[in-house]
Amino acid sequence: MTPVHRPRIVRIGQRLVGDGQPCYVIAEAGVNHEGDVGLARKLVEAAAEAGADAVKFQTFRAEALASPAAEKAEYQKAATGAAEGQRAMLRRLELPPDAFRELMAHAGRCGIECLSTPFDPESARFLAGLDVAAFKVSSGDLTSLPLLRQLAATGRPILLSTGMADLGEVDEALAAIKAGGSSPVVVLHCVSSYPADPAAANLRAMETMARAFGVPVGFSDHTLGIEMAVAAVALGACVLEKHLTVDRGLPGPDHRASLEPAEFRAMVRAVRNVEAGLGDGLKVPHPSEADVRRAARKSLVAARPVAAGAVLTAEDVGLQRPGTGLPPRLLDLVLGRRARREIPAGMLLAWSDLE
């Protein structure tokens, strides 16, 4: 398997994403609007206030997405009941086309990018017509190669979730995107379980895919809490996606694996702190350490009074704070020299004191 050698920097709207750039944080509103445009607007506002770079929805037509025979996943049954099928549930969660126009405009007013996941060709064409900044591909569509080729033909960036997949399937998806057009790609590691067990997160798979495919990598997180999300950023995720809800007690399928606004805000704050803490990798003293360095390090001092003309021995020289004099590493160069003048006990040694 050879790397695709696509750009390691991707532009999404006004932001550069990838090597050396701040992590691009996506608040996955998904279907947590419950089919209510007013609630969707509140999710846009909550994402912006929490410091996310983008809010993301899902664009689909229930009849095109699920057959009448499609059952819900077990986590969906647990949240919404087993009486209705998947198509009926999706119909309740579907937003009309005008809603996406309104949400994109509202996101712009809030200073945040609005993205969406298309689940069918018509939805993809619709979002392209709205000039969406990037397409997010759900893990369920990683193997929908015709859809991937269609998205790639637009040239827009693609955020490719890889839940439920092995490395070979990711390779096939990237090959389809390459065949379809010139879209830059960010591959998102994902575990498609709601909620996902932290023990299943396998964050090191990000580095595996980065090496294998030569593309920027990120993490679409379905675990509870913020620990895995923050750890992913520490390990190099350039995109982080996390579900956002205004109330985890709402009845839809994804609320239980979502963060509420205050929690999302705390996650973004933690991500930015971790990014700042990663630094540039050079092992040099930080300017903030200068004062403690002076106070905590030691210097060569006279361990006892030294007479003028005396030859310094190991018994004459000690190590004491502060660290503003000759450093201890010069001890061997000091021993055996004569004192030019009388040196009191406890005095920091200086070259001017020695012949």
N, C-alpha and C positions, 0 to 999 in steps of 0.2 A: 504494500500500500504506500503510495507516494503522496507527499503533501500537495495540496491544491495550489499553494503559493498565491493565494488571494491577498489583498491588502490587509495589513494588521491594524490599519486605522480605517474606520468607517464613519461617514458623516450621517447623522440622523437629525434632520432639521438644522438647527443652529449649533448642534453639539458634535464634537469629534469624540468618537468612542473607540477604545482599543489601547494599545501599548502606550503607557505614560500618561494616559488621560484619567480624570476622575471616573469612578464607576457610574454608569448610567442606570439610575434607579427607576424602575417601572412599577407603578401601583396598578396591580391587576384588578380592575373593577369587575371585569368579566361579566357575569350575569347577576352580580350582587345588587343590581338595581331593581330586581324582581319585576322587570317589565314596566317600571314606572320611570318616565323621563325626568320627573322632578327629583327622584331619588338618585338618578344617574348624575344630575347636575351637582347634587350634594357630594357625590363621590369625587367628581372633578375638583370641587373646592377643597375637600379634605385632602386629596392627593397633593394639591398645590401647597396647602398650608403645612403639610408634613415634610415638604422639601423634596418631593419626588421630581424627577426630570420629565416623566411622562405618566399619563394615565392611559390604561388600555381597556378596551371593551371587546366584545365578540360580535361579529356580523354574520348572520346566518338566516336562512329560511328553514323553518322546522321541517317542512315537507321535503326539502332537498337534502337535509342533513341526516334524517333518521327514517328508516322504513317503519310502517305500522307495527311490525313484529319486534322492533328493537326494544329490549328490556333496559331498565336503568341499571347502572352499576350499584353494588351493594351500599356504598356510601351515599349515593343519591336516594336509594330506598330508605335508608336510615333517617335522612333529613326531610324527605318530602313524601314518604309513604310509598307503598308498593301497589296501590290500587291503579294508578295511571301508568301508561307506558312512557318510554323516553320521548316519543314525538309529542305527546300531550304536554309533558313538562316543558319541553323546549318551546312549544307554542306560547306558553304563559310567559316565558322569559325573552321572547323575541321583541326587539325594538324596531319600529318602522324606519324607513330610510330617512325621513325628515329629522328624526331624532339624532342621527349621526351628524348631520349638517349642523344642527343646533349645538351638539356637544363639542364639536371641533371648534366652533366659534367661541363657545363659552370657555373652553380650555385656553384659547388664544388670549382672551381677556384676563384669564387667571395667570398667564405667563407660564403655561405648561404645555408640552406637546400632547396631542391626542392620537393614539394609535388604536388599531383594532386587528383582530384575527379573523380573516375570511375563511369560511368553511366550505365554500362551493364556488364554482367559476363565476356565477352571476354576482355574488358578494364581492369577489375579488375585483371584477370590473367596476363595480359601484365604488369601492374604496379608492381605486386608482383614479376614478373621475373626481373624487373629492381631494385629490392630490395628497393623500396620506403620506407622511414622511418615511414610513417603513412598514413592512408587513411582518406580523408575527405569525408563525406557523405553529399550530398546536402539535403536541406529541402524537395525537391520534392521526394527524395527516402527514407524518414523516414519510410514510410509505405511499402517499397519494402523489405519485410522480407526475402525472399530468398537471395537477394543480401547481406543483412546484415549478414545472417548466413555464406555466402561464405567468406565475408571479415573477419569475426571473426575466421574462421578456419585457417587463416594465422598466428594468434597470434599477428599481428601488431596492434599498437594503432589505435583507431578510434576516429575521431573528428566528432561528430554527431550534425548536425544542426537541429533545431527544429522549424523552421518557419512554420506557418499555422497549428500547432499541438496543441492539448490539452494535459493535463498531462497523461491521459490514453493512448494516442497514443505513447507518449515518453516511458511510462512503457512497452508497447508492443514491441517497438523497442529494448529496453534494454534487455528484456526477450529473444528476438530472437538472440541478440548478445551473451548472456550468453549460450544459447542453442547451438550456432554454434561453440564456442571455448572459448579461454581464453584471448581475446583481452582486454586490458585496454581501458577505454572510457573516453573522455572528452565531456560533453554535452554543446553545444553552444546554448544559447538563440538567437533568430533571429526573425525579422519581415520581411516577404517576400513581401516587397513593394519597388518599385524602382523609386524614392527615398522614404524612409520611413519617415513619420512624427515623429518628436521627441516626440509628445504627445502620439504616439502609441508605443514608445520604451519599456515601462513597464520593466525597468531594474530590479525591485525587483523580477521578475520571476526567476532570477538566484538563489537567495537565496531559493526560493520555491523548485526548482529542486534539489539544493544541499541538502536540508533537506530531501526531499522525496526519493532521490535515493542514497545518500552517495557517489556521484562521484564529481570530479572536474568540475567546470562550467566555461564557458566563454561567449563571445558575438561576434556574426557575425553581423557587423554593416552595414546597408544600408542607414542610414540617411546622410544628407549633412553635411559637416563640421566635426569637431573633438570633439565637446562637449560631445556627447553621448558615444563615445569611451573612452574618458578620465574618464567620470563619471562611466562607467562600471568597469574600473580598480580600481577606488576608492571604489567601492562596492564589489570588490573581484574577478573580472574576471581573471582567470589564463591564458586564451588564448583570443587574440583579433584578429579578422579577418576584414580587410577593403580593399575594391577594390582600385586598383592602375592603373592609366593610364598615358601615357606620354603626352596625350593631350585630354582634356575633349570635344574638338570639333570634334573628330573623329566620324565616322558614326555608329559604332557598338552599340549594345543594352545596354551595361552596362557603357559606358563612363560617362554618365551624373550623375550617382550615385557614381563616383569614385573620389579619390584624385589624384591630380597631384604630381610629386615628391617632390617639396618644401613643399607642404601641408602635405604629408605623413611624411616627415622628422620632421616637426613641431609637428605632432601628437606623433611620437615616443619620441621626446624630452619631451613633456608634460607628457606622460605616465611615463617616467623614473623619472621625477621630482615628480609626484604624488606618485609613489612607495616610493621614498626616504622620502617624507613627511609623509607617513603613520606611520612610526616608529614601535616601539615594543609595544606600548600601556601602558608602565609604566609611571606614572605621577611623574617624578623627574626633577629637574633642568638640563638643557642641559649645557655642559661646555661652550658653546658660550655665555651663559647668565651671566657668572660670573662678567664681568666688569660692566654691567648695574645693576646687583644685588647690587654690592657695592655702585654704584652711586645713584640708585633710591630708595632703601629701607631706612628706618629710624631707628635710634637708640635712646635710652634714653639719654637725655642731661640735663644739669642743665639749667632750665628755667630762673634762676636768681642766683646771687652769693649766695653760701651756706657756712655758717661759720663752722669752725671745731667744731664738737660736736653737731651740729644741727640735729634734727630729720627731715628726709625728708617728706614733705607733697605733696599733689597733685599739689600745686602751685609751688613747687620747681623743678618739673620734666616735661620736654616737649619731644616732638618727632620731630627730625630733621634728615635730611640726613647728612652724608652718613650712609650706613647700616653696618658699620664695628664694631660697639660697641654692647652693650647689646640690644637685640631685644625688641620691644614693648610688646611682650607677657609676659615679666618678670616684668612688671610694678608693679604688686601687691606684688612681692617679694622684690622690692626695697623700696617701701613706708614704712615708719615706722623705717627704719634703720638710724643709726647715721653716720654722715660724719666723717671719720678719720682725714681728713685734709680740709683745705679751698678748695672749688671747684668753679672756675670762671664760670660766665654765659656762656653758649654755649659749655662747655666742655662735651665730651662724657663720660658718667659714666662708671666706671669699678668696678668690685667687690673689687679691692684693695683700692678703695676710701671709702668703706663702712665697718662698723663693722658688 
